[in-house]
Amino acid sequence: MQGLLSPLAFHTNLFSARAKPCGDGLVFRLHYRVTFALLMACCLLVTATQYIGAPISCLSDDSLPQNVINTYCYIASTFTLPSSTALRHGWKAAQRRRVVPGSGPEERRYHNYYMWVPYMLFLQSVSFYLPHWIWKVAQTDKVRGILQGLNYVVVDDEQRRMKEALMVNYLVFHWGSHTAWAFKYVLCETLNLLNTVLQLVVTDSFLGGQFLGYGPRVVQYLRHGAEEDDDPMNQVFPRLTKCTFYRFGAGGSLERFDALCVLSINVVNDKIYLTVWFWYIVLIALGR
C-alpha cells in the first residue's frame, strides 16, 4: 500500500533531477503520477462531500421521517423524466415546451451512480498505476544501474563527463542486447494508452452512455449560451430528481409516496467528470 500511495507524497516531483533512477518517459509519468494523484484527489473530495455534508435531501409527505426517505432514495436511486423539464428546470421551461408533469407516459431515467463514484474513482486511479508497477517488476538491476549515473545532479563537470562516457561505452558495446527490455517498455506504454481508452469507455457505461460526448456538449453549451434546460451537466448530473417510496398502510394496502430530491453531490460530480474527460483526451493524444 505504501508503494501504491507513493505518487501522492509531497516530495515526489514529476520533473525532479534528484529522484530515484527513472527508466520511463514524461508521458509514462503523467499516467502513474499525475493521473493517479488526480483521480485519488477526486475520490477523497467526493468521499468528504458525502460524509461531511448531505449528499441528498428529499422532500415528501410529513408522515415520513426525513432521514428514512433520504436514506432510501440515496440507496434505491432516484430518477428524472427526460420528457418533462419541469422537474429539472422549473415551470417556465415546461410551459415553453408545452410539457406538463404527469401528462402522458413517463419515461424514467434512473440515476444510481452517485453512491459508487468514490469507489469508481479509486479503482480507476489504481488502474493507472498498474502499468508502472508492471514496468518496475520488468526492470532489471542492470538497467537501474545504468540510469543511476546520470539521474543525480553532479556539481563537478569532469565527473559528469566521465559518467556520460561510461554510459556511451556501455551502450556501444551492448548494442542490441536489451531488445527484451525495450519490448517491455513499449508494451507498458501501450498498456497506458489502452487503459486510458478503456477507462473512457467504462466511465461512459457507468454514467449511462452519456460520458463520451460530455466534454464537447458542455463546451458547446457554454459557448452558445443555450437555455438552462439544455445544460448537459444538468442532464448527466441532475440536481433535482424524483424518488418513489412504498409502504404498507394501516389497512394493509400499499401506499405510494413521491419525493422530490436535491442531489447536492452532483454539484461536485459534474465538475470532476468534466475535468477527467479533458484529461483522458490529453492522455490519449499524447500516447498516440
Contacts in CASP RR format, 6 or more apart in sequence:
PFRMAT RR
TARGET T0000
AUTHOR 0000-0000-0000
METHOD contacts of the structure
MODEL  1
MQGLLSPLAFHTNLFSARAKPCGDGLVFRLHYRVTFALLMACCLLVTATQ
YIGAPISCLSDDSLPQNVINTYCYIASTFTLPSSTALRHGWKAAQRRRVV
PGSGPEERRYHNYYMWVPYMLFLQSVSFYLPHWIWKVAQTDKVRGILQGL
NYVVVDDEQRRMKEALMVNYLVFHWGSHTAWAFKYVLCETLNLLNTVLQL
VVTDSFLGGQFLGYGPRVVQYLRHGAEEDDDPMNQVFPRLTKCTFYRFGA
GGSLERFDALCVLSINVVNDKIYLTVWFWYIVLIALGR
4 126 0 8 1.000
4 129 0 8 1.000
6 12 0 8 1.000
7 32 0 8 1.000
7 33 0 8 1.000
7 36 0 8 1.000
7 37 0 8 1.000
7 129 0 8 1.000
8 36 0 8 1.000
8 37 0 8 1.000
8 40 0 8 1.000
12 19 0 8 1.000
12 33 0 8 1.000
13 19 0 8 1.000
14 26 0 8 1.000
14 29 0 8 1.000
14 30 0 8 1.000
14 33 0 8 1.000
14 34 0 8 1.000
17 151 0 8 1.000
17 152 0 8 1.000
17 153 0 8 1.000
18 152 0 8 1.000
18 153 0 8 1.000
19 151 0 8 1.000
20 151 0 8 1.000
21 144 0 8 1.000
21 145 0 8 1.000
21 147 0 8 1.000
21 148 0 8 1.000
21 149 0 8 1.000
21 151 0 8 1.000
22 29 0 8 1.000
22 147 0 8 1.000
22 151 0 8 1.000
23 135 0 8 1.000
23 139 0 8 1.000
23 143 0 8 1.000
23 147 0 8 1.000
23 185 0 8 1.000
24 132 0 8 1.000
24 135 0 8 1.000
24 185 0 8 1.000
24 188 0 8 1.000
27 189 0 8 1.000
27 192 0 8 1.000
27 283 0 8 1.000
27 286 0 8 1.000
27 287 0 8 1.000
28 131 0 8 1.000
28 132 0 8 1.000
28 135 0 8 1.000
28 188 0 8 1.000
28 189 0 8 1.000
28 192 0 8 1.000
30 283 0 8 1.000
30 286 0 8 1.000
31 128 0 8 1.000
31 131 0 8 1.000
31 132 0 8 1.000
31 192 0 8 1.000
31 195 0 8 1.000
31 196 0 8 1.000
31 283 0 8 1.000
32 128 0 8 1.000
32 129 0 8 1.000
32 131 0 8 1.000
32 132 0 8 1.000
35 125 0 8 1.000
35 128 0 8 1.000
35 279 0 8 1.000
35 283 0 8 1.000
36 125 0 8 1.000
36 126 0 8 1.000
36 128 0 8 1.000
36 129 0 8 1.000
38 125 0 8 1.000
38 275 0 8 1.000
38 276 0 8 1.000
38 279 0 8 1.000
39 121 0 8 1.000
39 122 0 8 1.000
39 124 0 8 1.000
39 125 0 8 1.000
39 128 0 8 1.000
39 276 0 8 1.000
40 121 0 8 1.000
40 122 0 8 1.000
40 125 0 8 1.000
42 121 0 8 1.000
42 272 0 8 1.000
42 275 0 8 1.000
42 276 0 8 1.000
43 118 0 8 1.000
43 121 0 8 1.000
43 122 0 8 1.000
43 125 0 8 1.000
45 268 0 8 1.000
45 272 0 8 1.000
46 117 0 8 1.000
46 118 0 8 1.000
46 121 0 8 1.000
46 265 0 8 1.000
46 268 0 8 1.000
46 269 0 8 1.000
46 272 0 8 1.000
47 118 0 8 1.000
49 55 0 8 1.000
49 265 0 8 1.000
49 268 0 8 1.000
50 118 0 8 1.000
50 265 0 8 1.000
53 264 0 8 1.000
54 70 0 8 1.000
54 264 0 8 1.000
55 74 0 8 1.000
55 114 0 8 1.000
55 263 0 8 1.000
55 264 0 8 1.000
55 265 0 8 1.000
56 70 0 8 1.000
56 73 0 8 1.000
56 74 0 8 1.000
56 78 0 8 1.000
56 261 0 8 1.000
56 262 0 8 1.000
56 263 0 8 1.000
56 264 0 8 1.000
56 265 0 8 1.000
57 70 0 8 1.000
57 261 0 8 1.000
57 262 0 8 1.000
57 264 0 8 1.000
58 66 0 8 1.000
58 69 0 8 1.000
58 70 0 8 1.000
58 73 0 8 1.000
58 243 0 8 1.000
58 259 0 8 1.000
58 260 0 8 1.000
58 261 0 8 1.000
58 262 0 8 1.000
59 259 0 8 1.000
59 260 0 8 1.000
59 261 0 8 1.000
60 69 0 8 1.000
60 243 0 8 1.000
60 245 0 8 1.000
60 257 0 8 1.000
60 258 0 8 1.000
60 259 0 8 1.000
60 260 0 8 1.000
61 257 0 8 1.000
64 245 0 8 1.000
64 257 0 8 1.000
64 259 0 8 1.000
69 243 0 8 1.000
69 245 0 8 1.000
69 257 0 8 1.000
69 259 0 8 1.000
70 261 0 8 1.000
72 243 0 8 1.000
72 245 0 8 1.000
73 243 0 8 1.000
73 245 0 8 1.000
73 259 0 8 1.000
73 261 0 8 1.000
74 115 0 8 1.000
75 115 0 8 1.000
76 243 0 8 1.000
77 110 0 8 1.000
77 111 0 8 1.000
77 112 0 8 1.000
77 115 0 8 1.000
77 243 0 8 1.000
78 110 0 8 1.000
78 111 0 8 1.000
78 241 0 8 1.000
78 242 0 8 1.000
78 243 0 8 1.000
78 261 0 8 1.000
78 263 0 8 1.000
79 108 0 8 1.000
79 109 0 8 1.000
79 110 0 8 1.000
79 111 0 8 1.000
79 241 0 8 1.000
79 242 0 8 1.000
79 243 0 8 1.000
80 87 0 8 1.000
80 88 0 8 1.000
80 108 0 8 1.000
80 109 0 8 1.000
80 111 0 8 1.000
80 238 0 8 1.000
80 240 0 8 1.000
80 241 0 8 1.000
80 242 0 8 1.000
81 87 0 8 1.000
81 101 0 8 1.000
81 106 0 8 1.000
81 107 0 8 1.000
81 108 0 8 1.000
81 109 0 8 1.000
81 242 0 8 1.000
82 107 0 8 1.000
82 109 0 8 1.000
82 235 0 8 1.000
83 99 0 8 1.000
83 106 0 8 1.000
83 107 0 8 1.000
84 94 0 8 1.000
84 99 0 8 1.000
84 100 0 8 1.000
84 101 0 8 1.000
84 102 0 8 1.000
85 93 0 8 1.000
85 94 0 8 1.000
85 97 0 8 1.000
85 99 0 8 1.000
85 229 0 8 1.000
86 93 0 8 1.000
86 94 0 8 1.000
86 99 0 8 1.000
86 100 0 8 1.000
86 101 0 8 1.000
87 101 0 8 1.000
87 240 0 8 1.000
87 241 0 8 1.000
87 242 0 8 1.000
87 260 0 8 1.000
88 229 0 8 1.000
88 234 0 8 1.000
88 238 0 8 1.000
88 239 0 8 1.000
88 240 0 8 1.000
89 228 0 8 1.000
89 229 0 8 1.000
89 234 0 8 1.000
93 227 0 8 1.000
93 228 0 8 1.000
93 229 0 8 1.000
94 100 0 8 1.000
94 101 0 8 1.000
97 229 0 8 1.000
111 238 0 8 1.000
111 241 0 8 1.000
111 263 0 8 1.000
113 120 0 8 1.000
113 206 0 8 1.000
113 207 0 8 1.000
113 208 0 8 1.000
114 263 0 8 1.000
114 265 0 8 1.000
114 266 0 8 1.000
114 269 0 8 1.000
116 206 0 8 1.000
117 265 0 8 1.000
117 269 0 8 1.000
117 272 0 8 1.000
120 203 0 8 1.000
120 206 0 8 1.000
121 272 0 8 1.000
124 199 0 8 1.000
124 202 0 8 1.000
124 203 0 8 1.000
127 195 0 8 1.000
127 198 0 8 1.000
127 199 0 8 1.000
128 192 0 8 1.000
128 195 0 8 1.000
128 196 0 8 1.000
128 199 0 8 1.000
130 191 0 8 1.000
130 195 0 8 1.000
131 188 0 8 1.000
131 189 0 8 1.000
131 191 0 8 1.000
131 192 0 8 1.000
131 195 0 8 1.000
132 188 0 8 1.000
134 188 0 8 1.000
134 191 0 8 1.000
135 184 0 8 1.000
135 185 0 8 1.000
135 188 0 8 1.000
138 181 0 8 1.000
138 184 0 8 1.000
138 185 0 8 1.000
138 188 0 8 1.000
139 181 0 8 1.000
140 181 0 8 1.000
143 178 0 8 1.000
143 181 0 8 1.000
146 167 0 8 1.000
146 170 0 8 1.000
149 163 0 8 1.000
149 167 0 8 1.000
150 160 0 8 1.000
150 163 0 8 1.000
150 164 0 8 1.000
150 167 0 8 1.000
154 160 0 8 1.000
154 163 0 8 1.000
189 287 0 8 1.000
192 283 0 8 1.000
192 287 0 8 1.000
193 283 0 8 1.000
193 284 0 8 1.000
193 287 0 8 1.000
193 288 0 8 1.000
196 280 0 8 1.000
196 283 0 8 1.000
196 284 0 8 1.000
197 284 0 8 1.000
199 280 0 8 1.000
200 211 0 8 1.000
200 212 0 8 1.000
200 280 0 8 1.000
200 284 0 8 1.000
201 212 0 8 1.000
203 211 0 8 1.000
203 273 0 8 1.000
203 276 0 8 1.000
204 210 0 8 1.000
204 211 0 8 1.000
204 212 0 8 1.000
207 214 0 8 1.000
207 236 0 8 1.000
207 273 0 8 1.000
210 232 0 8 1.000
210 235 0 8 1.000
210 236 0 8 1.000
211 236 0 8 1.000
211 273 0 8 1.000
211 277 0 8 1.000
213 277 0 8 1.000
214 232 0 8 1.000
214 236 0 8 1.000
214 273 0 8 1.000
214 274 0 8 1.000
214 277 0 8 1.000
215 232 0 8 1.000
215 274 0 8 1.000
215 277 0 8 1.000
215 278 0 8 1.000
217 232 0 8 1.000
218 232 0 8 1.000
218 233 0 8 1.000
218 274 0 8 1.000
220 226 0 8 1.000
221 230 0 8 1.000
221 231 0 8 1.000
221 232 0 8 1.000
221 233 0 8 1.000
228 234 0 8 1.000
233 270 0 8 1.000
233 274 0 8 1.000
236 270 0 8 1.000
236 273 0 8 1.000
237 263 0 8 1.000
237 266 0 8 1.000
237 269 0 8 1.000
237 270 0 8 1.000
237 273 0 8 1.000
238 263 0 8 1.000
238 266 0 8 1.000
239 262 0 8 1.000
239 263 0 8 1.000
239 264 0 8 1.000
239 266 0 8 1.000
239 267 0 8 1.000
240 260 0 8 1.000
240 261 0 8 1.000
240 262 0 8 1.000
240 263 0 8 1.000
241 260 0 8 1.000
241 261 0 8 1.000
241 263 0 8 1.000
242 258 0 8 1.000
242 259 0 8 1.000
242 260 0 8 1.000
242 261 0 8 1.000
243 258 0 8 1.000
243 259 0 8 1.000
243 260 0 8 1.000
243 261 0 8 1.000
244 256 0 8 1.000
244 257 0 8 1.000
244 258 0 8 1.000
244 259 0 8 1.000
245 256 0 8 1.000
245 257 0 8 1.000
245 258 0 8 1.000
245 259 0 8 1.000
246 254 0 8 1.000
246 255 0 8 1.000
246 256 0 8 1.000
246 257 0 8 1.000
247 254 0 8 1.000
247 255 0 8 1.000
247 257 0 8 1.000
248 254 0 8 1.000
248 255 0 8 1.000
249 255 0 8 1.000
END
